[in-house]
Amino acid sequence: MLSWFAHRVVKDAWFVILTWGLVAVALAATALTGLGGPSLFSRLAAPSSSLPGTQSAVGQEVLDSLAGDAVAVTLLVSDVDLSSTQHQQDIAAALAPAHADLARLAGTSNVLDPFVVPGMLSTPAARSMASKDLDSFIIVVTVNPNGTAVADPQDSAYTRELNALVDRVASRLERVPDELGDVEPRATGIVSHQRLIDQAISAQAGRDLLTAEMIILPIVLLAMILILRSLIAAMAPLLAALASLATSLGALYGLCLLMGIEPLVIAVAVLVATALPLAHGLMLTLRYRAELGRADSEFALEDSRERRRRTGRRDLLITTCMTTAMRTAGRTVMLSTLAVGIGLAGLALLEGGVLQAIALACTITILVGAAVTLTLVPALLVLPGRRLAGPSPLARLPLPGRAGRGAVRPDGLGPGPRRYPWVVVAGCLLLLMAAALPLRQLQVVTPSAEHLPSGSSQYDHWRVLQEDYPAAAGQDATLILAGTGTRVTDFINTQVAAVPGVEAILSPSTAGEYTVVYLDLKGEPSSASAESAVAGIRALPAPVDNWVTGQAASQLDAREAIVAGLPRALGAVAMSTIMLLFLLTGSLLMPLRALLVTFLSLASSFGLLAWLIQHGYASALVGLRLGGGLEVAVVAGAACLGLGLSLSNEVVALTRIGEYRESGFDHATSTERGLRPANRTIALITVPMVVVFAGLEAGGLPALKELGLALTIVVILDAVLVRALLVPAVMGLLGSWNWWSPGWLESLRGPAPTRPAQD
């Protein structure tokens, strides 16, 4: 099939190129402009802090039903002087027009600041809305046109009405600092509400991805030129990556029309849409140039007149070389894509809407990337004809080796893994296990305002409220009980208050048949001590149904949901990997070895990541905040994607070894001669992937920085330590046992297709 496919691509190269160009431009324009409607990044949903169906999510739904559809709009006014009563009175007088306008918009009782409270800052209620240094204050306006009623979520007319009213209130609040100019000429203000926070995250995600791509593409082009030492050859994988990215953006835009997509989902999908076509396109280009160079040298004595007549893409030599490249590297691209899909399948089987959305979005992008790689890259490569086989002016660059053209040295493996396999295996295992030890310290958190982009006005607003306005910043946890009365009150005062980690019970209140209690917990809202307190409350024998919400509660629920789905996901990944690698190699031991090595590599990568973050090294390296945790979706997404990339590298190595085995070489010779070109290919395709992943560190959104750092560590560790050293040493020790499988399994595989292997 691949041979026929290669002939069609060579014959219709211009048609393939023009088709992909038109499709990419049309879909990218649709995604980025929205064709007059909201664009892709304007349609992104807010990051969810809880998984649907968990206790914290159900509790939040109950709490929202009690609070109605209220939206709090907050203005933080800074650089003012509240130290004197006279000055407070002057500010109150200057705020009178704003108070009147806001009262008309939201109702008098829904407008709160220190100057509408009798006695102003002499009362505790007013002091809670001013900073301890008396240099700032807040105005809180509750927009709630529906009262205590809860509108139907499908009522789009009411949603538009509510959003319009919120925008009018926010617009009025933005004018307040200027109106204080006569009293406080230095006054500044920041308006915040949930939609502005969501927009800040989505906008920053779009800017981060744009910045990353602008940084990535020139560096990738330079890296490709250095690897291939040909500008023409280097452009093929790069153009394929651009076509894949543009087409994937259009596909993701369509997905946004069907379901809510968070910024992190788009970020992961964009990474995959860029990195895999670059890596796979480079792999195909390397193999094609190697075949072209080898075949061209064999026909060097061909009549020059005949050669001039057959230098186009229809040249039999070009067709033959591309057919061979597609049967070998093209087949590897297909199997590598399947390997990445296995990792994504594991992600899809974990609980959590965002994880399943990542799996779905990435599945779309890897299919697009594979289609682009197997069609556009060959079409671009055959257009120059035999010119790719000739010496390039860039070949004079002082680089070791002959990228993409050189022959494999017959000695096979390097001296270390071949001569001292036990030493190499022991050393690698010690390093990997030492790197995995800090994994126990990895703290997994759910999205919160703390993960807003540093330097943004919304992050500054949140940080000041956390430091100076604890009452307005929200409580660590909320306990909702489905009942009222003495039994509930006694339970709160005697049992809940006695739970270790519960430092204070704040503002108990009743709402209909429910009792709502705000809790102050030990440590930060996302800390381990807060999680322990929430777990302790949930373990109490409550007299009525109850729910605990908050950051710590959502983290516990997310972790429990993932742990519950882990056996199912791991089982599916293991079975799929064993089936794929068994059909590829005919060995049962090889898939088992691949799984063990891959999981050890992932554990070591995330252990190293935990060490970098918990000890502050990530802050110095890439600007991540000291001591913070990793978002649960980042950990799960990076782990499953890293698993797929590691299995993809395994496929690259095994397919190359398989070529030698099926060309008649014995097991030992096939392993030695196959691993060297395979590991060299893995090292080279790792370069553009590292550039793509590391490009996210130039952005400002912490979640994207975490994702980029995690994937960078995964691919570097896997390529440098695992593939280059550990796997060759282990395979050398196992010898012919690498290919062992029970006799009853061998009949299931059948003969594999013969593939060329050249020394």
N, C-alpha and C positions, 0 to 999 in steps of 0.2 A: 504493500500500500504506500509506504513512504517513498519507494522508488518512483511509482506513478505520480505521486504528489510532487516530488522534486522536479520531474519532467514538466508538469503543468506550470509550476511556479517559474521555471526557467523560460518556458515558452511565452508566458503571459506576464512577464516581470513588470512591464510598464502599467498594465491594467491593475495588478496587485498594488503597486505603489500609489497610483492615482486613487484607487478605491479607498485605501486606508487613509490617505490624505484628506479626502472629502469627508469620510466618516468621522475622523478625529476632529477636524475643524468644526463640523456641524454640532457634534455632541459637546465639545468643549464650550462653544459659544452658548449653547442651550444651558449648560450647567452654570456658567459664570455670569450670564446676564438674566437668566430666567425668562427670556423672550418677553420682557415687559412685566413679568411677575417677580416674586421673590427668587433670588438666586440660590444656589446650593447652600452656601454658608449662612444665608438669611433664614433658611428653613430648618437649621439644626435645632434639635430639642435640647432642653436643659439637662445637664448631668443629673442622674437620679442617685440619691444617697441611700436608697433602700431597694431591695429586690421585691417584686410583686409577690404577694401572698405570705410574706414573712410577718412575724409579730410586729416589728417596728412599722412596716408598711400599713398593716391593718390598723394599728393604733393611730397612725398619722391620718388615715382616712376618717376614723372616728373623731379625732381632734378637729379636722377640717370641717366635718359636718356640724360640730358644735359651734365653731367660730364663724360659720357662714362663708361667704366668698370675699371676706375682707382682704384688702391689699394695703400693707403699711408702706407709706412713702416717707422717707426720712431725709431731712436736710441737716448736714453737719456744718455749722458756722464756726470758723476758726479765726485766730488772730484778733480777738476782741478782749476787752477789759471788763470783767464783771466784779471787780473787787469792791466797788463802792455802791451804796444804795442809790445815790443820785444817778450814777452812770447806768444802773439797771433800769431806772425809771426812764431815762432818755432813750435807751434801746427799746423799751416797751412801747413808748410813744411812736418811735420810728416804725415799729412792727404793726401798728394799728391797722393801716390799710391792708397789709397782707393777711392779718387775722380775719378781717371782714371778708375779703375775697375767698379765703380758704373755707370759712364758715359757710358761705353760699354754695361752694362746690361740694363739700363733704359733710357739713353739719357742725354746729358749734362744739358739741360734745366730742367730736372726732378730731379736734385740733388740740395738740398738747405741746407746750414748751414751758420753760421756767417762768414766763411772764404772764401766763393766763391763770396761774395758780395764785390764790390769795396769799399775800405775804411774800410772794416771789421766792428768792433764794434763802429766805429765813426758814422755810419749811423743808422737811426731808424729801417730800415728793418732788419739789422743784430742784433741790440739790442733785437728785438722781439724774436730772437732764442737763447738768452742767459738769464740766471737767473739774477734777480736784484742784487744779491750778487756777481755776476761774478764768481760763483764756479761750474757752469754746463752749458752745451749747448746741442742743439739737432741737429740731422741730419735727414732731411725728404726726403725720396726718393719716388717719385710717379711712380708706375709700371703701365704702360698703353700701352701695345703693340698694342691695337686696335684703338688708337687715340680717336677721339670723337665718333666713332661708338659704338653701343651697340650690343653685341653678343646675339644670341638666347639663352635663359636660358637652352634650351635642348641640346645645343652644348657642350657635355661632353669633346670633344677633346680640345676645346679652354679653358674650365675650367681647365683641367689638365695642359695645357701649361701655363696659367696664374699663377696657384698655384705653379708650378715648378719654374717659374721666381721669384715669391715672395719669395720662400724658398731660392733661390740662393742669392737674395739681402739681406735677413735677415742673412744668413750665413756669407756673406761678412761684414756686419755691426757688427756682433758679434766679429770679429777680431780686430776692431778698438781700443778698450781700451788697448789691448796688444801692438799694434803698437805705442801707445803714451807712452810706458813705459820709454823710454829714456828722454822724456820731462816731463811727469806727471806719476811718478811711482805708485801713489795711484789711478789712474783713474779707474773707474768702469762703466759699461754700461748695459742698459736694452733695448732690442729690443721689439717693440710692433707693431702688426697690428691686424685687426679684427679677423682673424682666430686664432691667438694666444690667444686673449681674449676669444673667444668661447671655445677653447680647455681648457683654465684655468678653466672656469666655469664647463664644462663637467667632467674634471678630478677631480675637487674638489667635485663635486656631487657624483662621484663614491667613492672617499675616505671617504666622510662623511657618506654615507650609509654603507660602509664596517665597519667603526669605530663604527657607531651606533649599527650595528648588533653584533659586537664583545663585546660591552658593554652590550647590551640588553639581549642576550641569557643567560649568567651566572646569571644575576640578576633575570630574569624571572624564571629560573629553581629554584633558591633559594626561590622566592616568591611562586611558585607552591608547593614546598615541605612544606613550612610553612602553606600554605592554606590546602593542602590535607593530609599532614603528612604521605606521602608515596612516595618514590622515583619512584616506578614502575608506580603509578597513575600519578605522575607529568610529566613523560616522554611522555605520550600520547599526550597531547596538544602541547608540545614543538616540538615533531617530526612532528606533523601535520602542525605546523607553518613553519617548515623548508621545508617540502614537498611542501606546498603552495607557499612559497617564491621561491623555485627553479623552480617549474612549471610555476609560473607567470613570472619569468624572461625570460623563453623561449618564452612564449606567447607575452611578450612585445618586444622581439627581432624580432619576426615575424611582429608585428605591425610597428616597425621601418622600415622594408623593404617596407611597403606600404605607409607610410606617415611620415612627419617630426615630431619628438617627442622631446620636450624640457626637460632639466634636471628636472624641477619642476614636470613635468608629471610623470616621472619615480619615483621620490621621494614619491609623494602621493600614487602611485600604490603600491610601496614596503611597505609603512606604512600599507596600507589596507591589503595587502597580509600577513603581519605578525600579525597585531593586531587582526583582526577578527577571524582567526582560533584559536589563543590563547584564546580569550574570549569565543567563541562558544565551543571550545574543553573543556575548563574548565567547562562550563555550563553542557555539556553532561556528563563529568566525575563526577561532583558533584551529578547529578541525578542518574546515574548508581550506584554509591557507596551507595547512600541513599537507593535505591531499593534493592541492594544486601545485605546491612547490615540488613535491615528490614526483608527481606525474609529469610536470613540465621538464624536470631534469631527465626523465627517462626518454622523453621525445626531443631532446636537445638537438639531435642530428637531423630532425625533420627538415625537409626542403623549405628554405626561407620564404619562397614565393607562396607555397601552400600555407605556411603559417600566417602570412599576411592576409590571405584570403579568408582565414577562419579564426579571427581574433575576437569576434563578437560573442554575445552571450549564447548564441546557438552553436558555438564551437562544440564539437563532440567532447573535447577534453573538459570544457567547463561543465557540460551536462554530467559527464561521468564523475567528476570530482564532487559536484554538488549532490549527486545521488548518493555517493559514498558517505558524504558528511551527514546527509539527512538520515541514512540508515543507521548511522552510529551516534553522532552527537544529537541528531534530531530525536532519535528514540530515547536517548538519555534525558533530553528536555521533557519529553512526555512523562517518563517515569519519575523524574524529579518533581514535576508539577503534581503528580499523583502523591508523592511522598509528602509534599507540603500540605496537600489536601487531607492527608491522614491526620496531621497535627491539628488542622482546623476542625476536623470531625470530632476530635476530643474536646475542643473548645465548645462546639455546638451541643455536646451532651452534658455540659455543666449547667447548673441552674443560673438564671440571671438573664434578663432581657438584653443587657448591653453585651454580654459575652456571646450570646447567640447572634446578635446583630453584627458583631465583629466577624464571626465565622461566616455568616452569609455574605457580607460585603467583601471579605477577602476571597471567598470562593469565586465570586463574580470576577474580581480583578485578576486572580491567577489564571482563570480560563481565558480572559481577554489577553493577558500577557503571553500565554502559551500560543494562542492563535496568531498574535502579532509576530512572535519570535519565529514560528515555523513557516510564515508566509512572507512577511515584510523583510526580515533579515536576509533570507536567500535571494529575494528579488533584488535587493540593493547590492548584494555581493556579486551577483553575476553580471551586472551592467558593465563594470570596467573590463570584463573579459580576462585575458591573461595578464593584464597589467598588475594585478595583485600578486602574481607569481614573480614578477621582476623585482630587482632591488629598488628600494625606496630611498630618496635622499635622507630620510630620517634614520636609515639603517646605520649611518655613521655615528649615531649617538653612542656614547661609551657606556653601554649597558651589558651586563653579563648574559650569555646565552643567545639564542635566536628564537624569539617568541613566535610561537605558532608555526615555525618552519623546521626546527631542528629535529634530528633523529633522537630516539631514546637510547641512552647509553646502555649497553648490554649488562652492566653490573647490577641494574635494577635498583634495589633499595640503597639508602645511604648506609655508611659504615656503622653508625650507632645502632639502629634497630636490627641490622643484620648480624653484626658481630657480637653485640652485648645485649641480647633481647631481655634477659632477666633483669639486668641493671636498668634498662630503659623502662620496662614495665613497672618495676618497683619505684623508680623515681617519679614517673608520671602519676602513679596511684597515690603516692605520698603527697605530691603537690595538689592533686585534685581533691583529695580528702581534707587536706589542710584548708584549701579554699572553700570547701563546703561547710566547715565548722560554724562560721558566723551566720549560717542560714537560720539557726534557731533564734537569732536576734532580730530577724526581719519582721518589722511591724507592718501589717496590712491595714489600710484605712479605706474609708469610702469617701466620695467627693464631698467637699465642703467649701465654704467661702475662703478657707485658708489656702486653697489651691488656685485662687485667682492669680492672674499674672502679676508678678512683682512690678511696682512702679505705676500700675494703673490706678485711676482715681477710685475705682470700686474697691480695690485691695486696700488703699490708704484709708478709705471710709471704714471698712471692716476692721482694720487693725486699730484705729483710734477708738472705735466702739468697744472692742474687746478690752482695751487697756483702761479706758476712762469711763465707760458707760456700761457696766455689767448688767444693769437692769434692762437696758435696751438691746444688749447684744444677744439676749436669749439665754436660756438655762442649759445646764449640761444634759439634763434628761427630764422627760415628762412622764409621769405615771397617770394613766387613765383607768379608773375603776368603774365598772358597770353597776353602780349602786351608790346609795347615800345612807346616812344615818350613823348611829353610834358604833355599830360593828365595823364599818369602814373607817371611821375616825380612829377607833382604838387600834385597828390594824396599822394605820399609817403612823400613829404616834408611838406605838410600842414595838412593832416588828420592823417596819421599813426604816424607821429612824435608827434602829440598832444594827443595821447591816453595815459591816465594815466598808468604809469608803464613802458612805453617805454622810456628808459634813453638815448639811442643813436641809430642812424642808421649808420651801418658800411658797407663800401665797396659795394655800389650799382653797379651792372654790368648788361650787357645785353648778352644774349646767343641766337642767332637766333631771334625768335619772342617772347622771354621771357625776363622778367626783374627779377633779383634775388637780394634780399636785406637781409643782415644779421642784426639781431636786438639784442641789449643789453637790457635785461629786468631787472626790479627791483627785488632784492632778488635772491635766488638760482633758477636754471633752473626748479626745481620741486616744487617751493613754490607756495602758494596760490596767492601771488601778481603777479607772472609770469602767472599763469592761468588766472587771471583777465585781464591782458594785452592782452593775446591772444584772449580771448573772446571779448574784446573791438575792436580789429583789425578785427575780423571776422564779427562784427556787422556793420562795416562801409559800406556805399554804394559805392563799388568799381566800377571804370569804365570798368573793364574787369574781367574775371574769375580769381580767386586767391586762393592760398592754403597757410596755415601756418603750418610749421613742427617744430619739436623740442620736448623736454621732456614735457613741459607744454601742448603743443597741443595734444600730444598722450594721456596724462592723461585725458584731457577734453573729447576726443573722446571715450576713454575706459569707462569713467563714464557714458557718455550719452548713449552708446550702452547697457551697463548693465541696466541702468534705463529704457530704452525702452523695454528691454526683461523681466524686472522684473514682470510686471503683468501676462504675459504668464506663466512664471516659477512658480510664487506663486499660480496661479490658478490651474496649473497642480498638484503641490505638495499638495495643499489643497484638491482637489477632490480625488486624489489617497489615501491620508491619511484617509479621511472620508469613502471611500469605503472599505479600508482594515480593519479599526477598527470597522466599522459597521458590516461587515461580521463576524468579530471575536467576537463581543460582543452583537450585536443586538441593540445597543444603538446609538442614534444620538447625544446625549449630550456628551458622552464620547469622540468621535473624536474632537468635537469642543473644549472641555476643554483641550485635549491633544495638539491641535494646538496652542492655546493661551499660554499655559505653555511653550511649546517648543520654540516659538518665543521670549517670554520674557527671557527664559534662554539664548538663543543665543545673544540677545541684551545686556544682562548683561555681558556675557562672553567677547564680543568684546568691550564693554565699559571699562571693567577692563583691557583688552589688550591695548587699546588706552591710558589709564592712565599710565600704566607701561612704554610704549614706549615714549610718549610725555614728561614725567617728568624724564626720564632717569633711572628709576628703572630697566627696562629691560637690560640696559647696565651693571648695577652692578650685576644683577642676572645671565644673560646668555651671556653677551658680545655683545648685539646688540648696534649699534651706536646711540648715543644720538640724539633725535629729528627727526630721520628719519621716513619716511612713510612706510606703508606696501604695498607690491606689490599687484596689483589688483587681480592677479590670486591666490595669497595666501589668500586674504580675501574671494573671491568668493568660492574657493575650500574648505577652512576650514569651511565656513558657511554652505555650502551644505552637506559636510561630517558630520559636527557636527549635522546638522538637522537629517540626517539619523541615527546617533548613538543615539540621543535623542529619536527618534521614536522607535528605536530598544529596548531601555530600557522600553519604554511604552508597547511594545509588550510583553516583558518578564513579566511585572507585570500583564497585563490583561490576558494572557494565564494561569498564575498561579491562579488568581482569578476565571477564568472561570472553572478551574478544580473543584473547590469547589462548584460553582453554579450548575454545571451539575452532581455533586454527591448528590444533594438534599439539600444543605444548603441554607438558605435564603440570601438575598442580603447583609445585614449587617454582618452576620457571614462570608460569602464568602470573603467580602472585608477585614475584620480584619485578618482572617486566611491566606488569600492569599498574602497579602502585605508583611507580615513579611518574609517568605522565598524568595519572589520575590526581596525585597529590599536587603536582605542579599546576594542573588545571584548577583544582580546588583553591590553591593559594591565590591564583590570578583572579578568579571570579569573586573571591572574598573582598578584593580591593574595592570594586565599585559598591558592593553592599555596605562595607564599612563607611565609605564616603556618604552614602545615602542616609544611613542610620545616624551617623555623627552630625549630619547637617541639622538635625532637630535641636542640637544644643545651642544653636544661634537664636532660637526663639525665646519667648518669655513665659509660655504656659508650662507650669511645673510638670503636669502629667505627660506632656509631649517630651520634655527633657528626660523624664524618668524612662519613658519608652525607648527613646533613642539610645540612652546610656545602656539600658538592659540588653537590647539587641546587639549593640556594638560589642559588648563583653562576650555575649554568647557566640557570635560568629568568629571573633578573633581567637577565643580560647579553643573552640572546636577545630579551627583550621590549623592553628600553630601547634598546640599541644596534643590534641587527640588524633587528628588525621595524619599529621606529619611524623609523630613519634609513637604514640600508644598503639594505634591500630596496626601499623606495620610490624611492631615488635610482637604483639599478640598473635597476629597471623603467622609470623615466622615461627613462634613457639608451637602453635597448633599443627603446622605443616599440613599433611593430607587430611587431618581431622577437621580442617575448615569446611570440607565438603561432605561431611558425614550427615546422613539422614537414614532413618529406618527403611528397610527394603520395601515395605508396603507403601511408603510415601513416594518412592522414586517413580513408580508407574503412573502416579497422578500428574506429574509434571509434563512428561513428553519431551521430545527434542526441542531445544531452543533454536531460533533462527541463526544461521551462520553469519558472522560479522567479520569484516576484515580486520586484521591486526598486522601492523607493519613495524618492523624494527627500524 
